Amino acid sequence: MSESRDYMTLPEEKGTVNISEEVLAAVVVGAVREVEGVSGMMTAMGNSVTNLVSNSKNAKKSAKGVKIDMTGDALSVEIYLMVEYGHPIPEVAANVQNAVFTSIEAMTGCPVEAVNVHVGGVSL
């Protein structure tokens, strides 16, 4: 395992489970892909957009729109995205939050403290 990776450590009865930040980001991107009205992910600076209809080879590229803070006992997730024109932004953002909360907790068992959605644009 690489020393530069960050891991969420979950104590279990027979040892520990370490889940890398890349895995958590992939779970987030997978959840966001399922939300109607999201057209793409953006970098934190909003300079580039990644289409969510990409294949698994581009999954790491898509994770650029996700920041995960693993300090403390729970995760805090920042998501940077674009919304399709015609979809209510508050509704899309709430659906993204719910999808991410549910996916991370169901797939990893990691508690989620917050999911903050940053809408950086609207695509036509």
Residue pairs with C-beta under 8 A, 6 or more apart in sequence:
5 20
5 21
5 22
6 20
6 21
6 70
7 18
7 19
7 20
7 21
7 70
8 18
8 19
8 21
8 24
8 70
8 75
8 108
8 110
9 16
9 17
9 18
10 16
10 17
10 18
10 19
10 108
10 109
10 110
17 109
19 108
19 110
21 68
21 70
22 60
22 63
23 108
24 68
24 70
24 75
24 104
24 108
24 110
25 63
25 66
25 68
26 59
26 63
27 103
27 104
27 107
27 108
28 63
28 66
28 68
28 77
28 79
28 100
28 103
28 104
29 41
29 52
29 59
29 62
29 63
29 65
29 66
30 103
31 96
31 99
31 100
31 102
31 103
31 104
32 38
32 41
32 52
32 79
32 81
32 96
32 99
32 100
33 52
34 99
35 92
35 95
35 96
35 99
36 87
36 92
36 95
37 83
37 84
37 87
37 88
37 91
37 92
37 95
38 52
38 81
38 82
38 83
38 84
38 92
38 96
39 51
39 52
39 81
39 82
39 83
39 84
39 123
40 49
40 50
40 51
40 52
40 65
40 81
40 82
40 123
41 49
41 50
41 52
41 62
41 64
41 65
41 66
41 79
41 80
41 81
41 82
42 48
42 49
42 50
42 65
42 80
42 81
42 82
42 118
42 120
42 121
43 64
43 65
43 80
44 65
44 67
44 78
44 80
44 118
46 80
46 120
46 121
48 64
49 82
49 121
49 123
50 58
50 61
50 62
50 64
50 65
52 62
54 61
54 62
65 79
65 80
65 81
66 77
66 78
66 79
66 80
67 77
67 78
67 80
68 75
68 76
68 77
68 78
69 75
69 76
69 77
69 78
72 113
73 111
74 110
74 111
74 112
74 113
75 104
75 110
75 111
75 112
75 113
76 112
76 113
76 114
76 116
77 100
77 104
77 112
77 114
77 115
77 116
78 116
78 118
79 96
79 100
79 115
79 116
79 117
79 118
80 118
80 120
81 96
81 117
81 118
81 119
81 120
82 119
82 120
82 121
82 122
82 123
83 89
83 92
83 119
83 121
83 122
83 123
84 122
84 123
85 122
85 123
85 124
89 119
89 122
92 119
93 117
93 119
96 115
96 117
97 115
97 117
100 112
100 115
101 112
101 115
104 110
104 112
105 111
105 112
